[in-house]
Amino acid sequence: MSSLFNIMKITVDARKLRARVLVNPGMPLMTSEDIEATARVYYLAPAIAKHVCLGDAGREFQDCMGNTELAHLLEHLSVEIMNETGLAGDISCGRTRGVAGDDRLFEIELSCPDDVLAIGALSSASFMMEWAFLHPEATAPDFPGTVEALRQMVLALRGEAEGAEAAEESGDERIDTEEDAVEAVAAPDDTEGSAPVFGGAAAREE
């Protein structure tokens, strides 16, 4: 069975997750190639439209969502899933970069307060986009249920009775303001063989 993405490699350090993602041949590369599928993703997680988004048209993701790379949409959906769990700090952010030499290959970076949280968000976002672009006849994914299941899994693995409060207080890598988030996603990166494309950030609402 064909799939939308091939997540070829994931590396995690104390600050971020990096995923090498291939948009498989034969699949749409741009959201403009399937606006209906893009709309399905939006209806699952409408908050992505208001994410701060740098390096593309406008300042918010809604300004480019109708004509951007699918990998960029995957990044923003992953960021929103992390944000909605309430375990990612005040700001969740990411960046999508094209890899030189292959217009279907991307590197997605996600802020990584917890490796299970970041990997789970990316995996869940990939599944949701598979549904939106390839299997819309199937039952739509349960976005709130997915978020809650991921939240509970992370808290259980932490083994902390006050896991949520601990996540709120671990401020070593937390970005505390929107301005700091913008600086973080816009900061230069010396990753060899790739060029910056765009970055996004989502702030938790109190």
N, C-alpha and C positions, 0 to 999 in steps of 0.2 A: 504494500500500500504506500502510495506517495505521501510524503510529509512536507510541510511548509519549510521547516528549518532543520538543519543538522548542526547541533551544538557539538563542535568538534573538540573543544578543549576548555576546561575551566581551571583557573588558578585563583587562589585566595590568599591574601595577606591580611595584616592587622587593619588596613585602611579600606581596601576595596576588593571586590570580585571582578575578575576579567574573564570574559567568555568570548571565544572565537566562534562566530556563528556564520554558517553558510546558508544563504537563501537558495534553496535547491533549484537546479535547472528546471525550467518549465513552469515554475511558480512566479506569480507577479513579484516584481522587484519594488514597485512604487505603489503607494496607497491609491493613487489616481487610476491605477489599472483595475481596481475593484472598489468603487466608492461604497457600494452596498455592504461589502464585508467590513470596510473601515467603519461604517456607521454602526455595525453590530458591535464592534469593539467599543466604540464610544458609548453606546447604550449600556454596556456592561459596567463601564467605569467612567461616567461623564466628567468626573473631576480632572481627568487627564487634560481636558481642554484648557484649563487654567494654570497648568504647570508653567513656571518660568522656563523659557527655552531660548538658548543662545546659539548663534551661528546659522540660523535659517531665517525665513521670512518672519518679521515681527518679533515680539518679546514673549508671547505666549504660544504654547503648542497648538492652540486652535488656529493660529495664523498660518501654519504650514501643514496641519494634519491631513488635509485633502490631497497633498502632493509631496510626500516625503517617503523615504525608504522604509520598508516594512521593518527593518532592524531598528530603526528609530522609534517606530510605534511599539515594538517589543520592549525597548528600553523604558519608555514612559509607562507602559502598563505594569512592568515589573516594579518600577519606582512607586506607583500608586498602591500596588498590593502591599509592599513593605510599609508604606505610609499608613495605610488603613489598619494594620495590625496594632499600631500604637507602640511598637517595640523598637522602632528605628530612630528614636530621637525626634527632635523638633523638625528637622529637615531631612528628607531622603533625596538623594541626587544621583545622577548618572551621566554618562557620555557615550555617544556612538561614534565610531571612527571607521572610515573605509580603509581596507587593507590594500596597499599598492599592488597592482598587477591582476586583480580580480574584482570586478565591479559587483560581485555577489557575496563577497567575503567581508565581514565586519568584525570589529572588536567592540564589545559592549562592556562598559565599566559601570558598576553599581557601588554606591557607598555600602560598607560592609560592617555594621555594628555587631553582626552575628552571622557566621558563615551559613548555618542552617537556614536562617531567615532569608538571606540573599539568594541562595541556591533554590530554595523553595519558591520564592517569588518569581524567579526567572522560569522555572519549570512550569509553574501554574500559568504564567503569562503566555508561554509557548503553547500550552494546551488550549487556552482560551482562543488564541489566534488561529490555531488549527481548526477549531470549531467554526469561527467566523468566516474563514476563507475557503475551507474545504468541506465542511460538514454542517451547513446551516440547517439542514433538515432534521438534525438530531436535537435533542433537548438542550437548551441553552445552559452553559455552565452557571452554577450558583456562585456569583461573585462574593456576596457576604459570607456564605457558608465556607467558601475556600479560604477567605481571609481568617475566619475564626478558627478553622481547622489548623491552619499554619501557625496562628498565634498560640494555640494550645499545645501544638507539638514542640514549638520552641521553648515555651515555659516548662513543659514536662522534661525536656532534655537538660534544661538548666538546673532542674531539681531544686528550684527556689520557691518557697511559699510566697514571697513577695517579688516574683520575677518581673512583673511589669514595672514596679517602682524601681527595682535595680536597674532596669534598662533606661528609665528616665534619668537616673542619676549618673550613669556612666558617661562622663562628658569628655573623655580624652579625644575622641574623634567626632564629637557632635558639632554640628554647625548650628549656631544659636540664632542667627538672623537671616533674612532673605538676602541681604547684601553679602554676607559671608558665603551663602550658598552660590550666589552668582559668581563670586570670585573663585570658589572651589571648582565649579564646572567649567569656568573659562580659563583656568590656570594651564599654562603650557605643559606638555608631557613629551618626554623624549623617547617614546616607544618607537623602536626601529621598524621601518617598513610600513608605516601608516601615517595618515594625515588627519587632523581634527576635522570632524564633520559638524557635530552639534552636541550640546549638553542640556540637560533638563533638571529641574528641582521641584519638589512638592513640599509644601509646608503643612504641618498638622494644624487643624483648627481646634481651638480650645472650646 
